[in-house]
Amino acid sequence: MVRSVLVGALLIAIGAAAASFLWSRSVSTESGRVVVSAVHTDLATTRGFSAVGEPANGSATRGELEQRLARLETRLAEEAAERQRLQERFDAVSAQLAALAGDGSAIARSQSDIPHATAETAANDAQLASPIDYSKSAMERALTAAGLGPDAAADIKRRQDELAMSEMYLRDQATREQWLNTPRFNEEMAAIDAQRTSVRTEIGDDAYDRYLFALGQNNRVRVDDVLLQSPAADAGLQTGDMIVRYGDARIFAPDELVAQTRDGTVGETVRLEIIRNGERLEVDVPRGPLGLRIAAAQDTPSAS
């Protein structure tokens, strides 16, 4: 009886979420057409012509037009964020409904019910079955999924936001007073950047791996091709290998791998750590070009 009530409630919720999402898309689409038209008008006026190709009357200053364009860009960003929020809500309700209506209760499933389940699988199932806390930002949710406590996640979010706002205020002032991209602007921007601490530095490589995965971002470098008669071919690297470490450095993006190959002494032996078909392997390569074509990819986080 309780399960029937829950299923009914979730069906109502998913219907409401879907209707809200579709209505939002319709409104956003209409708004998008208005905004595009407005942006076209502003850009045309900035170049000295009205939207219909006639000379502008000069009543609006360049600064006013730039402010108007900034407001329109902000409105577009807000609408995109709202669509994403509605889509996340829709997906969460769908997952809960599927868990309740499926063959058995996915929420109550345990390792004793599934002999081959791992602790990581059970944790992922529990995360999918639990509702998303929309009172927290996507960044805070990802930090929590990476293993940080709520207070630590909120503190990192607060400090990152403070610096982001400082940069916004600086750009706004420099644009209004027409000293954007001047030595003064670069100096003040450098002072803001000096206060930044990357999330990776804050939480460490293993947690950063889980953080990227929770955000849905790429956290691996995949080998797409191995060039013939190259150091990579000599080392036995294969298409599909995931590179996770080069020497002492964890690798999360292609540019990080390239930077590491150009560091140190050319030709010195470096230990390369890869994941192939779920198995972690190590090979030795000479520092320098590897002879690989690589791409950013996403894979389940794993400890170093």
C-alpha positions as a Markdown table, in Angstrom:
| # | Residue | x | y | z |
|---|---|---|---|---|
| 1 | Met | 0.0 | 0.0 | 0.0 |
| 2 | Val | 2.8 | 2.4 | 1.0 |
| 3 | Arg | 4.7 | 1.6 | -2.2 |
| 4 | Ser | 1.6 | 2.3 | -4.3 |
| 5 | Val | 1.2 | 5.7 | -2.6 |
| 6 | Leu | 4.8 | 6.5 | -3.2 |
| 7 | Val | 4.6 | 5.4 | -6.9 |
| 8 | Gly | 1.5 | 7.6 | -7.3 |
| 9 | Ala | 3.1 | 10.6 | -5.7 |
| 10 | Leu | 6.2 | 10.2 | -7.8 |
| 11 | Leu | 4.1 | 9.9 | -11.0 |
| 12 | Ile | 2.4 | 13.2 | -10.1 |
| 13 | Ala | 5.8 | 14.8 | -9.3 |
| 14 | Ile | 7.4 | 13.6 | -12.5 |
| 15 | Gly | 4.4 | 14.9 | -14.5 |
| 16 | Ala | 4.6 | 18.3 | -12.9 |
| 17 | Ala | 8.3 | 18.4 | -13.4 |
| 18 | Ala | 7.9 | 17.5 | -17.1 |
| 19 | Ala | 5.2 | 20.1 | -17.6 |
| 20 | Ser | 7.3 | 22.7 | -15.9 |
| 21 | Phe | 10.3 | 21.8 | -17.9 |
| 22 | Leu | 8.4 | 21.9 | -21.2 |
| 23 | Trp | 6.8 | 25.2 | -20.3 |
| 24 | Ser | 10.2 | 26.7 | -19.3 |
| 25 | Arg | 11.7 | 25.6 | -22.7 |
| 26 | Ser | 8.8 | 27.2 | -24.5 |
| 27 | Val | 9.2 | 30.4 | -22.6 |
| 28 | Ser | 12.9 | 30.3 | -22.9 |
| 29 | Thr | 12.7 | 29.8 | -26.6 |
| 30 | Glu | 10.4 | 32.8 | -27.0 |
| 31 | Ser | 12.7 | 34.8 | -24.7 |
| 32 | Gly | 15.7 | 33.6 | -26.7 |
| 33 | Arg | 14.2 | 35.0 | -29.9 |
| 34 | Val | 13.6 | 38.4 | -28.2 |
| 35 | Val | 17.1 | 38.5 | -26.7 |
| 36 | Val | 18.7 | 37.6 | -30.0 |
| 37 | Ser | 16.8 | 40.4 | -31.7 |
| 38 | Ala | 17.8 | 42.8 | -28.9 |
| 39 | Val | 21.4 | 41.8 | -29.1 |
| 40 | His | 21.3 | 42.3 | -32.9 |
| 41 | Thr | 19.9 | 45.8 | -32.3 |
| 42 | Asp | 22.6 | 46.6 | -29.8 |
| 43 | Leu | 25.4 | 45.4 | -32.0 |
| 44 | Ala | 24.1 | 47.2 | -35.0 |
| 45 | Thr | 23.8 | 50.4 | -33.1 |
| 46 | Thr | 27.3 | 50.0 | -31.7 |
| 47 | Arg | 28.6 | 50.0 | -35.3 |
| 48 | Gly | 26.7 | 53.2 | -36.1 |
| 49 | Phe | 23.5 | 51.7 | -37.7 |
| 50 | Ser | 20.1 | 50.9 | -36.4 |
| 51 | Ala | 18.5 | 47.4 | -36.6 |
| 52 | Val | 17.0 | 48.2 | -40.0 |
| 53 | Gly | 20.3 | 49.5 | -41.4 |
| 54 | Glu | 19.7 | 53.3 | -40.9 |
| 55 | Pro | 22.2 | 55.5 | -39.2 |
| 56 | Ala | 21.8 | 55.5 | -35.4 |
| 57 | Asn | 20.5 | 58.7 | -33.8 |
| 58 | Gly | 23.4 | 58.7 | -31.3 |
| 59 | Ser | 21.1 | 58.9 | -28.2 |
| 60 | Ala | 22.8 | 55.8 | -26.6 |
| 61 | Thr | 26.5 | 55.9 | -25.6 |
| 62 | Arg | 28.9 | 53.1 | -26.1 |
| 63 | Gly | 29.0 | 52.4 | -22.4 |
| 64 | Glu | 25.1 | 52.2 | -22.2 |
| 65 | Leu | 25.1 | 49.7 | -25.1 |
| 66 | Glu | 27.8 | 47.6 | -23.4 |
| 67 | Gln | 25.8 | 47.6 | -20.2 |
| 68 | Arg | 22.7 | 46.6 | -22.1 |
| 69 | Leu | 24.5 | 43.7 | -23.8 |
| 70 | Ala | 25.9 | 42.6 | -20.5 |
| 71 | Arg | 22.4 | 42.4 | -19.0 |
| 72 | Leu | 21.1 | 40.4 | -21.9 |
| 73 | Glu | 24.0 | 38.0 | -21.6 |
| 74 | Thr | 23.2 | 37.6 | -17.9 |
| 75 | Arg | 19.6 | 36.9 | -18.7 |
| 76 | Leu | 20.5 | 34.2 | -21.2 |
| 77 | Ala | 22.8 | 32.6 | -18.6 |
| 78 | Glu | 20.0 | 32.6 | -16.0 |
| 79 | Glu | 17.6 | 31.0 | -18.4 |
| 80 | Ala | 20.2 | 28.3 | -19.2 |
| 81 | Ala | 20.8 | 27.6 | -15.5 |
| 82 | Glu | 17.0 | 27.3 | -14.9 |
| 83 | Arg | 16.6 | 24.8 | -17.8 |
| 84 | Gln | 19.4 | 22.7 | -16.3 |
| 85 | Arg | 17.9 | 22.8 | -12.9 |
| 86 | Leu | 14.6 | 21.6 | -14.2 |
| 87 | Gln | 16.3 | 18.8 | -16.2 |
| 88 | Glu | 18.1 | 17.6 | -13.1 |
| 89 | Arg | 14.9 | 17.6 | -11.1 |
| 90 | Phe | 13.2 | 15.6 | -13.9 |
| 91 | Asp | 16.0 | 13.1 | -14.0 |
| 92 | Ala | 16.0 | 12.6 | -10.2 |
| 93 | Val | 12.3 | 12.0 | -10.1 |
| 94 | Ser | 12.6 | 9.5 | -13.0 |
| 95 | Ala | 15.3 | 7.6 | -11.2 |
| 96 | Gln | 13.3 | 7.4 | -8.0 |
| 97 | Leu | 10.2 | 6.1 | -9.9 |
| 98 | Ala | 12.3 | 3.5 | -11.7 |
| 99 | Ala | 13.8 | 2.3 | -8.4 |
| 100 | Leu | 10.3 | 1.9 | -6.8 |
| 101 | Ala | 8.6 | 0.4 | -9.9 |
| 102 | Gly | 11.4 | -2.0 | -10.9 |
| 103 | Asp | 11.8 | -5.7 | -10.1 |
| 104 | Gly | 12.5 | -5.4 | -6.4 |
| 105 | Ser | 13.6 | -2.3 | -4.4 |
| 106 | Ala | 16.8 | -0.8 | -5.7 |
| 107 | Ile | 16.9 | 1.3 | -2.6 |
| 108 | Ala | 16.9 | -1.7 | -0.3 |
| 109 | Arg | 19.4 | -3.7 | -2.4 |
| 110 | Ser | 22.6 | -4.7 | -0.6 |
| 111 | Gln | 25.7 | -6.7 | -1.4 |
| 112 | Ser | 24.1 | -9.8 | 0.1 |
| 113 | Asp | 21.4 | -9.6 | -2.6 |
| 114 | Ile | 24.0 | -9.2 | -5.3 |
| 115 | Pro | 27.0 | -11.5 | -4.8 |
| 116 | His | 29.3 | -9.7 | -7.3 |
| 117 | Ala | 28.5 | -6.1 | -6.1 |
| 118 | Thr | 31.4 | -4.1 | -4.8 |
| 119 | Ala | 31.4 | -1.3 | -2.2 |
| 120 | Glu | 31.7 | 1.2 | -5.0 |
| 121 | Thr | 28.7 | -0.2 | -6.8 |
| 122 | Ala | 26.6 | -0.1 | -3.6 |
| 123 | Ala | 27.7 | 3.5 | -3.0 |
| 124 | Asn | 26.7 | 4.5 | -6.5 |
| 125 | Asp | 23.3 | 2.8 | -6.2 |
| 126 | Ala | 22.7 | 4.6 | -2.9 |
| 127 | Gln | 23.6 | 8.0 | -4.5 |
| 128 | Leu | 21.3 | 7.4 | -7.5 |
| 129 | Ala | 18.4 | 6.4 | -5.2 |
| 130 | Ser | 18.8 | 9.4 | -2.9 |
| 131 | Pro | 17.1 | 12.7 | -3.9 |
| 132 | Ile | 19.3 | 15.5 | -5.1 |
| 133 | Asp | 19.6 | 18.4 | -2.6 |
| 134 | Tyr | 18.8 | 21.4 | -4.7 |
| 135 | Ser | 19.5 | 23.7 | -1.7 |
| 136 | Lys | 23.2 | 23.1 | -2.5 |
| 137 | Ser | 25.0 | 24.3 | -5.6 |
| 138 | Ala | 26.4 | 21.8 | -8.2 |
| 139 | Met | 29.9 | 22.6 | -6.9 |
| 140 | Glu | 29.0 | 21.8 | -3.3 |
| 141 | Arg | 27.2 | 18.6 | -4.3 |
| 142 | Ala | 30.3 | 17.5 | -6.3 |
| 143 | Leu | 32.6 | 18.3 | -3.4 |
| 144 | Thr | 30.5 | 16.3 | -1.1 |
| 145 | Ala | 30.4 | 13.4 | -3.5 |
| 146 | Ala | 34.2 | 13.6 | -3.6 |
| 147 | Gly | 34.3 | 13.0 | 0.2 |
| 148 | Leu | 34.3 | 16.4 | 1.7 |
| 149 | Gly | 32.1 | 17.4 | 4.6 |
| 150 | Pro | 29.3 | 19.9 | 4.0 |
| 151 | Asp | 31.1 | 22.7 | 5.9 |
| 152 | Ala | 34.3 | 22.2 | 4.0 |
| 153 | Ala | 32.4 | 22.2 | 0.7 |
| 154 | Ala | 30.6 | 25.3 | 1.6 |
| 155 | Asp | 33.8 | 27.1 | 2.6 |
| 156 | Ile | 35.5 | 26.3 | -0.7 |
| 157 | Lys | 32.4 | 27.5 | -2.6 |
| 158 | Arg | 32.3 | 30.7 | -0.6 |
| 159 | Arg | 36.0 | 31.6 | -1.2 |
| 160 | Gln | 35.7 | 30.7 | -4.9 |
| 161 | Asp | 32.6 | 32.9 | -5.3 |
| 162 | Glu | 34.2 | 35.8 | -3.5 |
| 163 | Leu | 37.1 | 35.9 | -6.0 |
| 164 | Ala | 34.7 | 35.4 | -8.9 |
| 165 | Met | 32.7 | 38.5 | -7.7 |
| 166 | Ser | 35.9 | 40.5 | -7.3 |
| 167 | Glu | 36.8 | 39.7 | -10.9 |
| 168 | Met | 33.3 | 40.7 | -12.1 |
| 169 | Tyr | 33.4 | 44.0 | -10.2 |
| 170 | Leu | 36.9 | 44.7 | -11.6 |
| 171 | Arg | 35.8 | 44.0 | -15.2 |
| 172 | Asp | 32.7 | 46.1 | -14.7 |
| 173 | Gln | 34.6 | 49.1 | -13.4 |
| 174 | Ala | 37.3 | 48.8 | -16.0 |
| 175 | Thr | 34.7 | 48.6 | -18.8 |
| 176 | Arg | 32.7 | 51.6 | -17.5 |
| 177 | Glu | 35.8 | 53.7 | -17.0 |
| 178 | Gln | 37.4 | 52.4 | -20.3 |
| 179 | Trp | 40.6 | 51.0 | -18.9 |
| 180 | Leu | 39.9 | 47.3 | -19.7 |
| 181 | Asn | 43.0 | 45.4 | -20.8 |
| 182 | Thr | 45.3 | 48.2 | -19.7 |
| 183 | Pro | 48.4 | 47.7 | -17.5 |
| 184 | Arg | 46.3 | 48.9 | -14.5 |
| 185 | Phe | 43.6 | 46.2 | -15.3 |
| 186 | Asn | 46.2 | 43.5 | -15.7 |
| 187 | Glu | 47.9 | 44.4 | -12.5 |
| 188 | Glu | 44.7 | 44.3 | -10.5 |
| 189 | Met | 43.6 | 41.1 | -12.1 |
| 190 | Ala | 46.9 | 39.5 | -11.2 |
| 191 | Ala | 46.3 | 40.5 | -7.6 |
| 192 | Ile | 43.0 | 38.6 | -7.7 |
| 193 | Asp | 44.6 | 35.6 | -9.3 |
| 194 | Ala | 47.3 | 35.5 | -6.7 |
| 195 | Gln | 44.6 | 34.8 | -4.0 |
| 196 | Arg | 43.2 | 31.9 | -5.9 |
| 197 | Thr | 43.8 | 28.3 | -4.8 |
| 198 | Ser | 42.6 | 25.7 | -7.2 |
| 199 | Val | 40.1 | 23.1 | -6.1 |
| 200 | Arg | 42.6 | 20.4 | -7.0 |
| 201 | Thr | 45.2 | 21.9 | -4.6 |
| 202 | Glu | 42.5 | 22.3 | -1.9 |
| 203 | Ile | 41.3 | 18.7 | -1.8 |
| 204 | Gly | 44.1 | 16.6 | -3.3 |
| 205 | Asp | 44.3 | 14.5 | -6.4 |
| 206 | Asp | 42.1 | 11.5 | -5.4 |
| 207 | Ala | 39.3 | 13.7 | -4.2 |
| 208 | Tyr | 39.7 | 15.9 | -7.3 |
| 209 | Asp | 39.3 | 12.8 | -9.5 |
| 210 | Arg | 35.9 | 12.1 | -7.8 |
| 211 | Tyr | 35.0 | 15.8 | -7.9 |
| 212 | Leu | 35.4 | 16.0 | -11.7 |
| 213 | Phe | 33.5 | 12.8 | -12.2 |
| 214 | Ala | 30.6 | 14.0 | -10.0 |
| 215 | Leu | 30.4 | 17.2 | -12.1 |
| 216 | Gly | 30.3 | 15.1 | -15.3 |
| 217 | Gln | 33.6 | 16.5 | -16.5 |
| 218 | Asn | 36.4 | 14.7 | -18.1 |
| 219 | Asn | 39.0 | 13.2 | -15.7 |
| 220 | Arg | 41.1 | 10.9 | -18.0 |
| 221 | Val | 43.4 | 11.1 | -21.0 |
| 222 | Arg | 42.5 | 8.3 | -23.5 |
| 223 | Val | 44.9 | 7.0 | -26.2 |
| 224 | Asp | 43.1 | 7.3 | -29.5 |
| 225 | Asp | 46.0 | 6.2 | -31.7 |
| 226 | Val | 49.6 | 5.0 | -31.3 |
| 227 | Leu | 52.0 | 6.1 | -34.1 |
| 228 | Leu | 54.2 | 3.5 | -35.6 |
| 229 | Gln | 57.9 | 3.3 | -34.6 |
| 230 | Ser | 57.2 | 5.7 | -31.7 |
| 231 | Pro | 58.3 | 5.5 | -28.0 |
| 232 | Ala | 54.7 | 4.8 | -27.2 |
| 233 | Ala | 54.6 | 1.8 | -29.6 |
| 234 | Asp | 57.9 | 0.5 | -28.3 |
| 235 | Ala | 56.5 | 0.7 | -24.7 |
| 236 | Gly | 53.4 | -1.3 | -25.8 |
| 237 | Leu | 50.8 | 1.3 | -25.4 |
| 238 | Gln | 47.4 | 0.5 | -27.1 |
| 239 | Thr | 44.4 | 2.4 | -28.4 |
| 240 | Gly | 41.9 | 2.8 | -25.5 |
| 241 | Asp | 44.5 | 2.9 | -22.7 |
| 242 | Met | 43.7 | 5.5 | -20.1 |
| 243 | Ile | 46.8 | 7.5 | -18.9 |
| 244 | Val | 46.5 | 8.3 | -15.2 |
| 245 | Arg | 50.0 | 9.2 | -14.1 |
| 246 | Tyr | 53.2 | 10.4 | -15.8 |
| 247 | Gly | 56.2 | 10.1 | -13.4 |
| 248 | Asp | 55.0 | 11.6 | -10.1 |
| 249 | Ala | 52.2 | 13.7 | -11.6 |
| 250 | Arg | 48.6 | 12.6 | -11.8 |
| 251 | Ile | 47.1 | 13.3 | -15.2 |
| 252 | Phe | 43.5 | 14.5 | -15.7 |
| 253 | Ala | 43.7 | 16.4 | -19.0 |
| 254 | Pro | 45.6 | 16.1 | -22.3 |
| 255 | Asp | 47.4 | 19.5 | -21.8 |
| 256 | Glu | 48.8 | 18.2 | -18.5 |
| 257 | Leu | 50.3 | 15.2 | -20.2 |
| 258 | Val | 51.9 | 17.3 | -22.9 |
| 259 | Ala | 53.3 | 19.7 | -20.3 |
| 260 | Gln | 54.9 | 16.8 | -18.4 |
| 261 | Thr | 56.5 | 15.4 | -21.5 |
| 262 | Arg | 58.2 | 18.7 | -22.0 |
| 263 | Asp | 59.4 | 19.1 | -18.5 |
| 264 | Gly | 62.7 | 17.6 | -17.1 |
| 265 | Thr | 65.5 | 16.1 | -19.1 |
| 266 | Val | 64.8 | 14.8 | -22.6 |
| 267 | Gly | 65.3 | 11.1 | -22.9 |
| 268 | Glu | 65.3 | 10.3 | -19.2 |
| 269 | Thr | 63.2 | 7.3 | -18.2 |
| 270 | Val | 59.7 | 8.0 | -16.9 |
| 271 | Arg | 57.2 | 5.6 | -15.4 |
| 272 | Leu | 53.8 | 5.9 | -17.2 |
| 273 | Glu | 50.8 | 4.5 | -15.4 |
| 274 | Ile | 47.8 | 3.4 | -17.4 |
| 275 | Ile | 44.5 | 1.6 | -17.0 |
| 276 | Arg | 43.7 | -1.0 | -19.7 |
| 277 | Asn | 40.4 | -2.9 | -19.5 |
| 278 | Gly | 40.1 | -2.0 | -15.8 |
| 279 | Glu | 43.6 | -3.2 | -15.0 |
| 280 | Arg | 46.3 | -0.8 | -13.8 |
| 281 | Leu | 49.6 | -1.2 | -15.6 |
| 282 | Glu | 53.0 | 0.5 | -15.6 |
| 283 | Val | 55.4 | 1.0 | -18.5 |
| 284 | Asp | 58.6 | 3.0 | -18.9 |
| 285 | Val | 58.9 | 5.6 | -21.6 |
| 286 | Pro | 61.6 | 8.2 | -22.4 |
| 287 | Arg | 60.7 | 11.8 | -21.6 |
| 288 | Gly | 59.7 | 13.7 | -24.7 |
| 289 | Pro | 57.1 | 13.2 | -27.4 |
| 290 | Leu | 55.4 | 9.9 | -27.0 |
| 291 | Gly | 53.9 | 9.5 | -30.5 |
| 292 | Leu | 50.3 | 9.4 | -29.4 |
| 293 | Arg | 47.0 | 10.9 | -30.4 |
| 294 | Ile | 45.1 | 11.6 | -27.2 |
| 295 | Ala | 41.7 | 12.9 | -26.2 |
| 296 | Ala | 39.9 | 13.9 | -23.0 |
| 297 | Ala | 37.7 | 11.2 | -21.6 |
| 298 | Gln | 35.6 | 10.3 | -18.5 |
| 299 | Asp | 36.1 | 7.2 | -16.4 |
| 300 | Thr | 35.1 | 5.9 | -13.0 |
| 301 | Pro | 37.4 | 7.5 | -10.3 |
| 302 | Ser | 40.1 | 5.2 | -8.9 |
| 303 | Ala | 42.6 | 5.8 | -6.1 |
| 304 | Ser | 46.2 | 6.5 | -7.0 |
